[in-house]
Amino acid sequence: MLKRPLGSSGIEASAVAFGAWAIGGWKWGGTDAEASVSAIRASLDSGVTLIDTAPVYGFGLSEEIVGKAIAGRRREDIIVATKCGLVWDRESATLHAQTDGRRIYRTLSADSIREELNASLQRLGVDYIDLYQTHWPDPASDMHEVAETLDALKREGLVRAVGFCNASPAELKRSADLLDTDQERYSLLDRDRETDNLPVCLSDGLAFLAYSPIAQGLLTGRIDAKREFADTDLRSGNPRFQPRVLDAIDAVLAPVKSLARERGVPTERLVLAWTLAQPGVSHVLAGTRSVEQAETNAAASELVLHADEIKVIDQAAATWPGFETLTEPQA
Ligand SMILES: NC(=O)c1ccc[n+]([C@@H]2O[C@H](COP(=O)([O-])OP(=O)(O)OC[C@H]3O[C@@H](n4cnc5c(N)ncnc54)[C@H](OP(=O)(O)O)[C@@H]3O)[C@@H](O)[C@H]2O)c1
Protein backbone atom coordinates (compact mmCIF):
# COMPACT_ATOMS: atom_id res chain seq x y z
CA MET A 1 0.00 0.00 0.00
CA LEU A 2 1.30 3.41 -1.03
CA LYS A 3 1.83 5.69 1.99
CA ARG A 4 2.10 9.44 1.89
CA PRO A 5 2.96 12.04 4.56
CA LEU A 6 0.33 13.99 6.46
CA GLY A 7 2.01 17.36 5.89
CA SER A 8 5.01 17.94 8.12
CA SER A 9 3.63 15.89 11.03
CA GLY A 10 6.04 13.02 10.44
CA ILE A 11 3.05 10.67 9.99
CA GLU A 12 2.85 8.48 6.87
CA ALA A 13 -0.70 7.32 6.12
CA SER A 14 -2.08 5.03 3.42
CA ALA A 15 -2.96 6.96 0.27
CA VAL A 16 -6.37 5.24 0.25
CA ALA A 17 -8.28 5.87 3.47
CA PHE A 18 -11.41 4.27 4.89
CA GLY A 19 -14.12 6.97 4.87
CA ALA A 20 -16.44 6.24 7.79
CA TRP A 21 -19.38 8.59 7.20
CA ALA A 22 -21.74 6.06 5.58
CA ILE A 23 -21.14 3.42 8.28
CA GLY A 24 -22.61 5.90 10.79
CA GLY A 25 -25.91 5.42 8.94
CA TRP A 26 -27.05 9.03 9.24
CA LYS A 27 -27.89 10.39 5.77
CA TRP A 28 -26.97 7.01 4.27
CA GLY A 29 -30.20 5.10 4.91
CA GLY A 30 -29.04 3.38 8.12
CA THR A 31 -26.17 1.06 8.88
CA ASP A 32 -25.29 -2.51 9.77
CA ALA A 33 -22.75 -2.31 12.61
CA GLU A 34 -21.41 -5.84 12.16
CA ALA A 35 -20.91 -5.44 8.39
CA SER A 36 -19.23 -2.09 9.06
CA VAL A 37 -16.75 -3.60 11.52
CA SER A 38 -15.95 -6.30 8.94
CA ALA A 39 -15.47 -3.67 6.21
CA ILE A 40 -13.03 -1.68 8.39
CA ARG A 41 -11.07 -4.81 9.32
CA ALA A 42 -10.94 -5.89 5.64
CA SER A 43 -9.56 -2.45 4.76
CA LEU A 44 -6.89 -2.72 7.46
CA ASP A 45 -6.03 -6.23 6.26
CA SER A 46 -5.66 -4.84 2.72
CA GLY A 47 -3.09 -2.28 3.87
CA VAL A 48 -5.26 0.75 4.64
CA THR A 49 -3.97 2.55 7.74
CA LEU A 50 -5.96 5.82 7.64
CA ILE A 51 -9.57 5.90 8.88
CA ASP A 52 -11.54 9.16 8.63
CA THR A 53 -14.56 9.57 10.90
CA ALA A 54 -16.38 12.39 12.76
CA PRO A 55 -18.58 12.72 15.84
CA VAL A 56 -21.56 13.84 13.77
CA TYR A 57 -21.47 10.70 11.55
CA GLY A 58 -24.38 8.88 13.16
CA PHE A 59 -24.15 11.11 16.25
CA GLY A 60 -21.29 9.11 17.75
CA LEU A 61 -22.10 5.80 16.08
CA SER A 62 -19.40 5.91 13.38
CA GLU A 63 -16.70 6.64 15.97
CA GLU A 64 -18.02 3.79 18.18
CA ILE A 65 -17.96 1.35 15.25
CA VAL A 66 -14.42 2.44 14.33
CA GLY A 67 -13.43 1.95 17.99
CA LYS A 68 -14.86 -1.58 17.97
CA ALA A 69 -13.11 -2.45 14.68
CA ILE A 70 -9.66 -1.28 15.80
CA ALA A 71 -9.82 -2.71 19.32
CA GLY A 72 -7.19 -5.42 19.58
CA ARG A 73 -5.17 -4.09 16.63
CA ARG A 74 -1.75 -2.50 17.16
CA ARG A 75 -2.58 1.13 17.90
CA GLU A 76 0.60 2.40 16.22
CA ASP A 77 -0.44 0.76 12.92
CA ILE A 78 -3.63 2.81 12.64
CA ILE A 79 -3.99 6.49 11.80
CA VAL A 80 -7.28 7.63 13.32
CA ALA A 81 -8.61 10.88 11.88
CA THR A 82 -11.67 12.56 13.37
CA LYS A 83 -13.12 16.05 13.53
CA CYS A 84 -14.61 18.78 15.69
CA GLY A 85 -16.94 21.70 15.20
CA LEU A 86 -20.38 20.17 14.51
CA VAL A 87 -22.40 19.60 17.68
CA TRP A 88 -25.94 18.39 18.23
CA ASP A 89 -26.16 18.38 22.04
CA ARG A 90 -25.93 22.14 22.57
CA GLU A 91 -26.80 25.34 20.74
CA SER A 92 -24.51 27.95 19.21
CA ALA A 93 -24.92 31.05 17.09
CA THR A 94 -24.67 29.16 13.78
CA LEU A 95 -27.15 26.50 12.74
CA HIS A 96 -25.36 24.14 10.33
CA ALA A 97 -28.28 21.87 9.45
CA GLN A 98 -31.67 20.77 10.67
CA THR A 99 -32.28 17.16 9.83
CA ASP A 100 -34.09 14.07 11.10
CA GLY A 101 -35.52 16.01 14.04
CA ARG A 102 -32.08 17.24 15.15
CA ARG A 103 -30.38 20.59 15.01
CA ILE A 104 -26.67 20.57 14.25
CA TYR A 105 -24.68 23.67 15.17
CA ARG A 106 -21.21 24.88 14.24
CA THR A 107 -18.92 25.83 17.09
CA LEU A 108 -15.14 25.95 17.41
CA SER A 109 -14.56 27.68 20.74
CA ALA A 110 -11.50 26.30 22.56
CA ASP A 111 -13.65 24.85 25.37
CA SER A 112 -16.00 23.15 22.94
CA ILE A 113 -13.12 21.63 20.94
CA ARG A 114 -11.62 20.16 24.12
CA GLU A 115 -15.02 18.79 25.21
CA GLU A 116 -15.53 17.19 21.79
CA LEU A 117 -12.04 15.73 21.78
CA ASN A 118 -12.66 13.99 25.11
CA ALA A 119 -15.93 12.51 23.85
CA SER A 120 -14.24 11.27 20.64
CA LEU A 121 -11.38 9.65 22.58
CA GLN A 122 -13.93 7.76 24.67
CA ARG A 123 -16.06 6.62 21.74
CA LEU A 124 -13.00 5.51 19.78
CA GLY A 125 -11.42 3.85 22.82
CA VAL A 126 -8.03 5.52 22.23
CA ASP A 127 -5.91 7.95 24.22
CA TYR A 128 -4.77 10.15 21.34
CA ILE A 129 -6.05 11.11 17.89
CA ASP A 130 -3.63 10.95 14.96
CA LEU A 131 -5.30 13.63 12.84
CA TYR A 132 -7.74 16.15 14.34
CA GLN A 133 -9.64 18.36 11.88
CA THR A 134 -12.19 21.15 12.01
CA HIS A 135 -15.26 19.82 10.18
CA TRP A 136 -16.59 23.17 8.94
CA PRO A 137 -15.44 26.74 9.64
CA ASP A 138 -17.35 28.51 12.43
CA PRO A 139 -18.29 32.07 11.41
CA ALA A 140 -18.22 33.04 15.11
CA SER A 141 -14.57 31.97 15.50
CA ASP A 142 -11.34 33.36 14.11
CA MET A 143 -9.98 30.32 12.25
CA HIS A 144 -6.38 31.28 13.01
CA GLU A 145 -7.18 31.18 16.73
CA VAL A 146 -8.82 27.79 16.12
CA ALA A 147 -5.61 26.60 14.46
CA GLU A 148 -3.71 27.78 17.55
CA THR A 149 -6.06 25.71 19.76
CA LEU A 150 -5.42 22.65 17.55
CA ASP A 151 -1.69 23.31 17.76
CA ALA A 152 -1.92 23.47 21.58
CA LEU A 153 -3.61 20.03 21.59
CA LYS A 154 -0.74 18.78 19.45
CA ARG A 155 1.87 20.13 21.86
CA GLU A 156 -0.01 18.47 24.74
CA GLY A 157 0.25 15.11 22.95
CA LEU A 158 -3.52 14.64 22.63
CA VAL A 159 -3.36 14.78 18.83
CA ARG A 160 -0.46 14.17 16.42
CA ALA A 161 -1.48 16.16 13.33
CA VAL A 162 -4.12 18.80 12.64
CA GLY A 163 -6.04 20.16 9.69
CA PHE A 164 -9.04 22.02 8.33
CA CYS A 165 -11.92 20.68 6.22
CA ASN A 166 -14.08 22.78 3.91
CA ALA A 167 -11.73 25.72 4.32
CA SER A 168 -11.43 28.81 2.15
CA PRO A 169 -8.01 29.14 0.48
CA ALA A 170 -7.43 32.37 2.46
CA GLU A 171 -8.12 30.62 5.80
CA LEU A 172 -5.83 27.81 4.78
CA LYS A 173 -3.00 30.09 3.67
CA ARG A 174 -3.19 32.18 6.85
CA SER A 175 -2.80 29.18 9.17
CA ALA A 176 -0.75 26.88 6.93
CA ASP A 177 2.29 26.97 9.23
CA LEU A 178 0.15 25.46 12.03
CA LEU A 179 -1.62 22.86 9.87
CA ASP A 180 -0.73 19.49 8.34
CA THR A 181 -3.76 18.76 6.15
CA ASP A 182 -6.70 20.13 4.21
CA GLN A 183 -9.77 17.95 3.49
CA GLU A 184 -12.04 18.98 0.61
CA ARG A 185 -14.55 17.52 -1.82
CA TYR A 186 -12.62 16.42 -4.89
CA SER A 187 -13.17 13.85 -7.62
CA LEU A 188 -13.07 13.45 -11.38
CA LEU A 189 -16.49 15.20 -11.35
CA ASP A 190 -15.67 17.85 -8.69
CA ARG A 191 -12.43 19.64 -9.59
CA ASP A 192 -12.97 23.22 -8.37
CA ARG A 193 -10.29 22.92 -5.69
CA GLU A 194 -7.59 22.59 -8.39
CA THR A 195 -7.51 26.38 -8.68
CA ASP A 196 -7.72 27.42 -5.03
CA ASN A 197 -6.96 25.04 -2.12
CA LEU A 198 -4.74 22.59 -4.00
CA PRO A 199 -2.18 25.26 -5.01
CA VAL A 200 -2.01 26.36 -1.32
CA CYS A 201 -1.43 22.75 -0.22
CA LEU A 202 1.31 22.31 -2.83
CA SER A 203 3.11 25.56 -1.97
CA ASP A 204 2.76 25.19 1.80
CA GLY A 205 3.42 21.47 2.17
CA LEU A 206 -0.03 20.37 3.36
CA ALA A 207 -1.52 16.98 2.58
CA PHE A 208 -4.74 17.21 0.54
CA LEU A 209 -7.35 14.63 1.54
CA ALA A 210 -9.98 14.25 -1.19
CA TYR A 211 -13.44 13.48 0.18
CA SER A 212 -16.28 11.92 -1.84
CA PRO A 213 -13.71 10.74 -4.45
CA ILE A 214 -16.24 8.29 -5.93
CA ALA A 215 -18.86 11.10 -6.06
CA GLN A 216 -20.92 9.12 -3.56
CA GLY A 217 -21.15 6.11 -5.84
CA LEU A 218 -21.61 7.89 -9.19
CA LEU A 219 -18.05 7.13 -10.31
CA THR A 220 -18.53 3.39 -9.98
CA GLY A 221 -20.38 3.75 -13.29
CA ARG A 222 -22.98 1.35 -11.95
CA ILE A 223 -25.63 3.74 -10.64
CA ASP A 224 -28.46 4.08 -13.14
CA ALA A 225 -31.99 5.49 -13.02
CA LYS A 226 -33.31 2.13 -11.74
CA ARG A 227 -31.28 2.34 -8.53
CA GLU A 228 -33.57 3.16 -5.60
CA PHE A 229 -32.29 4.84 -2.46
CA ALA A 230 -33.95 4.81 0.96
CA ASP A 231 -35.75 8.06 1.84
CA THR A 232 -33.12 8.65 4.52
CA ASP A 233 -30.25 8.27 2.03
CA LEU A 234 -28.86 11.67 0.95
CA ARG A 235 -28.88 10.40 -2.65
CA SER A 236 -32.69 10.09 -2.67
CA GLY A 237 -34.15 13.03 -4.61
CA ASN A 238 -30.65 14.53 -4.91
CA PRO A 239 -30.29 16.56 -8.15
CA ARG A 240 -26.85 14.97 -8.68
CA PHE A 241 -28.59 11.60 -9.08
CA GLN A 242 -31.32 12.65 -11.55
CA PRO A 243 -31.50 10.73 -14.88
CA ARG A 244 -30.16 13.64 -16.96
CA VAL A 245 -27.01 13.76 -14.84
CA LEU A 246 -26.63 9.96 -14.80
CA ASP A 247 -26.75 9.96 -18.64
CA ALA A 248 -24.04 12.64 -18.81
CA ILE A 249 -21.85 10.69 -16.36
CA ASP A 250 -22.36 7.56 -18.42
CA ALA A 251 -21.04 9.39 -21.49
CA VAL A 252 -18.00 10.75 -19.62
CA LEU A 253 -17.20 7.35 -18.14
CA ALA A 254 -17.50 5.35 -21.39
CA PRO A 255 -13.76 5.54 -22.26
CA VAL A 256 -12.83 5.08 -18.59
CA LYS A 257 -14.98 1.95 -18.39
CA SER A 258 -13.41 0.49 -21.53
CA LEU A 259 -9.93 1.18 -20.11
CA ALA A 260 -11.00 -0.50 -16.86
CA ARG A 261 -12.14 -3.54 -18.84
CA GLU A 262 -8.78 -3.66 -20.68
CA ARG A 263 -6.92 -3.50 -17.35
CA GLY A 264 -9.32 -6.01 -15.78
CA VAL A 265 -10.17 -3.72 -12.82
CA PRO A 266 -13.38 -2.11 -11.57
CA THR A 267 -14.02 1.43 -12.83
CA GLU A 268 -13.92 2.98 -9.33
CA ARG A 269 -10.44 1.54 -8.74
CA LEU A 270 -9.19 3.21 -11.92
CA VAL A 271 -10.90 6.47 -10.95
CA LEU A 272 -9.33 6.42 -7.46
CA ALA A 273 -5.89 5.72 -8.96
CA TRP A 274 -6.33 8.65 -11.39
CA THR A 275 -7.39 10.88 -8.48
CA LEU A 276 -4.25 9.95 -6.54
CA ALA A 277 -2.19 10.88 -9.61
CA GLN A 278 -3.48 14.49 -9.65
CA PRO A 279 -0.98 17.17 -8.57
CA GLY A 280 -1.20 17.78 -4.83
CA VAL A 281 -3.86 15.13 -4.10
CA SER A 282 -2.14 13.01 -1.46
CA HIS A 283 -4.97 10.84 -0.10
CA VAL A 284 -8.44 9.70 -1.15
CA LEU A 285 -11.06 9.08 1.54
CA ALA A 286 -13.19 6.36 0.01
CA GLY A 287 -16.55 5.83 1.73
CA THR A 288 -16.75 2.08 2.22
CA ARG A 289 -19.51 -0.15 3.59
CA SER A 290 -18.66 -3.73 2.72
CA VAL A 291 -15.72 -6.13 2.60
CA GLU A 292 -15.93 -6.20 -1.20
CA GLN A 293 -15.80 -2.38 -1.47
CA ALA A 294 -12.95 -2.32 1.08
CA GLU A 295 -10.81 -4.68 -1.01
CA THR A 296 -11.61 -2.94 -4.31
CA ASN A 297 -10.88 0.54 -2.97
CA ALA A 298 -7.72 -0.39 -1.06
CA ALA A 299 -6.16 -1.87 -4.20
CA ALA A 300 -6.41 1.49 -6.02
CA SER A 301 -3.11 2.72 -4.62
CA GLU A 302 -1.29 -0.26 -6.13
CA LEU A 303 -2.68 0.37 -9.59
CA VAL A 304 0.04 1.98 -11.69
CA LEU A 305 -1.36 4.09 -14.51
CA HIS A 306 0.76 4.73 -17.58
CA ALA A 307 0.95 8.26 -19.03
CA ASP A 308 -1.22 7.29 -22.03
CA GLU A 309 -3.87 5.84 -19.70
CA ILE A 310 -3.92 9.00 -17.58
CA LYS A 311 -4.35 10.94 -20.83
CA VAL A 312 -7.41 8.86 -21.79
CA ILE A 313 -9.02 9.62 -18.40
CA ASP A 314 -7.97 13.31 -18.57
CA GLN A 315 -9.62 13.63 -21.97
CA ALA A 316 -12.79 11.91 -20.72
CA ALA A 317 -12.88 14.16 -17.63
CA ALA A 318 -12.50 17.25 -19.82
CA THR A 319 -15.84 16.44 -21.50
CA TRP A 320 -17.75 16.69 -18.17
CA PRO A 321 -20.10 19.71 -18.34
CA GLY A 322 -20.29 20.05 -14.54
CA PHE A 323 -23.06 19.35 -12.05
CA GLU A 324 -24.04 23.04 -11.97
CA THR A 325 -24.76 23.14 -15.71
CA LEU A 326 -26.72 19.89 -15.65
CA THR A 327 -28.76 20.63 -12.53
CA GLU A 328 -29.83 24.15 -13.58
CA PRO A 329 -33.65 24.42 -13.65
CA GLN A 330 -34.91 23.52 -17.13
CA ALA A 331 -36.69 26.29 -19.10
N1 LIG B 1 -15.11 16.79 5.75
C1 LIG B 1 -16.29 16.71 5.19
O1 LIG B 1 -17.10 17.63 5.25
C2 LIG B 1 -16.67 15.43 4.49
C3 LIG B 1 -17.81 15.40 3.67
C4 LIG B 1 -18.10 14.21 3.00
C5 LIG B 1 -17.28 13.10 3.16
N2 LIG B 1 -16.19 13.17 3.99
C6 LIG B 1 -15.29 11.99 4.18
O2 LIG B 1 -15.03 11.38 2.94
C7 LIG B 1 -15.47 10.03 2.96
C8 LIG B 1 -15.95 9.60 1.61
O3 LIG B 1 -16.96 10.44 1.11
P1 LIG B 1 -18.43 9.94 0.77
O4 LIG B 1 -18.77 8.78 1.62
O5 LIG B 1 -19.30 11.16 0.80
O6 LIG B 1 -18.36 9.53 -0.76
P2 LIG B 1 -17.59 8.48 -1.67
O7 LIG B 1 -16.43 7.93 -1.00
O8 LIG B 1 -17.38 9.16 -2.98
O9 LIG B 1 -18.72 7.38 -1.91
C9 LIG B 1 -19.05 6.47 -0.93
C10 LIG B 1 -20.14 5.54 -1.43
O10 LIG B 1 -19.80 5.03 -2.70
C11 LIG B 1 -20.18 3.66 -2.78
N3 LIG B 1 -18.96 2.87 -2.99
C12 LIG B 1 -17.74 3.05 -2.41
N4 LIG B 1 -16.88 2.12 -2.85
C13 LIG B 1 -17.55 1.35 -3.72
C14 LIG B 1 -17.20 0.22 -4.51
N5 LIG B 1 -15.96 -0.25 -4.52
N6 LIG B 1 -18.18 -0.33 -5.28
C15 LIG B 1 -19.43 0.17 -5.31
N7 LIG B 1 -19.82 1.22 -4.58
C16 LIG B 1 -18.89 1.82 -3.81
C17 LIG B 1 -20.84 3.28 -1.47
O11 LIG B 1 -22.22 3.52 -1.66
P3 LIG B 1 -23.34 2.38 -1.46
O12 LIG B 1 -23.92 2.80 -0.17
O13 LIG B 1 -24.22 2.62 -2.62
O14 LIG B 1 -22.68 1.04 -1.45
C18 LIG B 1 -20.27 4.32 -0.54
O15 LIG B 1 -21.11 4.58 0.56
C19 LIG B 1 -16.54 10.01 4.05
O16 LIG B 1 -16.76 8.71 4.55
C20 LIG B 1 -15.92 10.92 5.07
O17 LIG B 1 -14.90 10.24 5.78
C21 LIG B 1 -15.87 14.31 4.63
The ligand as a MOL file (V3000), in Angstrom:
LIG
                    3D

  0  0  0     0  0            999 V3000
M  V30 BEGIN CTAB
M  V30 COUNTS 48 52 0 0 0
M  V30 BEGIN ATOM
M  V30 1 N -15.1080 16.7860 5.7450 0
M  V30 2 C -16.2900 16.7080 5.1950 0
M  V30 3 O -17.1010 17.6340 5.2500 0
M  V30 4 C -16.6660 15.4320 4.4850 0
M  V30 5 C -17.8120 15.3960 3.6710 0
M  V30 6 C -18.0990 14.2110 3.0030 0
M  V30 7 C -17.2800 13.1010 3.1610 0
M  V30 8 N -16.1880 13.1710 3.9900 0 CHG=1
M  V30 9 C -15.2920 11.9930 4.1820 0
M  V30 10 O -15.0280 11.3790 2.9410 0
M  V30 11 C -15.4720 10.0320 2.9610 0
M  V30 12 C -15.9520 9.5980 1.6090 0
M  V30 13 O -16.9600 10.4450 1.1080 0
M  V30 14 P -18.4310 9.9430 0.7740 0
M  V30 15 O -18.7670 8.7820 1.6240 0
M  V30 16 O -19.2980 11.1630 0.7990 0 CHG=-1
M  V30 17 O -18.3640 9.5330 -0.7630 0
M  V30 18 P -17.5870 8.4820 -1.6730 0
M  V30 19 O -16.4300 7.9310 -0.9970 0
M  V30 20 O -17.3830 9.1610 -2.9790 0
M  V30 21 O -18.7210 7.3800 -1.9120 0
M  V30 22 C -19.0530 6.4670 -0.9280 0
M  V30 23 C -20.1400 5.5370 -1.4260 0
M  V30 24 O -19.8050 5.0270 -2.6990 0
M  V30 25 C -20.1840 3.6580 -2.7840 0
M  V30 26 N -18.9590 2.8690 -2.9870 0
M  V30 27 C -17.7440 3.0480 -2.4090 0
M  V30 28 N -16.8770 2.1210 -2.8520 0
M  V30 29 C -17.5480 1.3530 -3.7210 0
M  V30 30 C -17.1960 0.2250 -4.5120 0
M  V30 31 N -15.9610 -0.2520 -4.5180 0
M  V30 32 N -18.1790 -0.3260 -5.2810 0
M  V30 33 C -19.4250 0.1670 -5.3110 0
M  V30 34 N -19.8170 1.2160 -4.5800 0
M  V30 35 C -18.8880 1.8190 -3.8060 0
M  V30 36 C -20.8360 3.2840 -1.4730 0
M  V30 37 O -22.2160 3.5220 -1.6560 0
M  V30 38 P -23.3370 2.3810 -1.4610 0
M  V30 39 O -23.9190 2.8010 -0.1730 0
M  V30 40 O -24.2160 2.6250 -2.6230 0
M  V30 41 O -22.6850 1.0410 -1.4500 0
M  V30 42 C -20.2740 4.3160 -0.5370 0
M  V30 43 O -21.1140 4.5760 0.5560 0
M  V30 44 C -16.5430 10.0080 4.0550 0
M  V30 45 O -16.7640 8.7110 4.5500 0
M  V30 46 C -15.9210 10.9250 5.0740 0
M  V30 47 O -14.9030 10.2430 5.7800 0
M  V30 48 C -15.8740 14.3150 4.6310 0
M  V30 END ATOM
M  V30 BEGIN BOND
M  V30 1 1 1 2
M  V30 2 2 2 3
M  V30 3 1 2 4
M  V30 4 1 4 5
M  V30 5 2 4 48
M  V30 6 2 5 6
M  V30 7 1 6 7
M  V30 8 2 7 8
M  V30 9 1 8 9
M  V30 10 1 8 48
M  V30 11 1 9 10
M  V30 12 1 9 46
M  V30 13 1 10 11
M  V30 14 1 11 12
M  V30 15 1 11 44
M  V30 16 1 12 13
M  V30 17 1 13 14
M  V30 18 2 14 15
M  V30 19 1 14 16
M  V30 20 1 14 17
M  V30 21 1 17 18
M  V30 22 2 18 19
M  V30 23 1 18 20
M  V30 24 1 18 21
M  V30 25 1 21 22
M  V30 26 1 22 23
M  V30 27 1 23 24
M  V30 28 1 23 42
M  V30 29 1 24 25
M  V30 30 1 25 26
M  V30 31 1 25 36
M  V30 32 1 26 27
M  V30 33 1 26 35
M  V30 34 2 27 28
M  V30 35 1 28 29
M  V30 36 1 29 30
M  V30 37 2 29 35
M  V30 38 1 30 31
M  V30 39 2 30 32
M  V30 40 1 32 33
M  V30 41 2 33 34
M  V30 42 1 34 35
M  V30 43 1 36 37
M  V30 44 1 36 42
M  V30 45 1 37 38
M  V30 46 2 38 39
M  V30 47 1 38 40
M  V30 48 1 38 41
M  V30 49 1 42 43
M  V30 50 1 44 45
M  V30 51 1 44 46
M  V30 52 1 46 47
M  V30 END BOND
M  V30 END CTAB
M  END
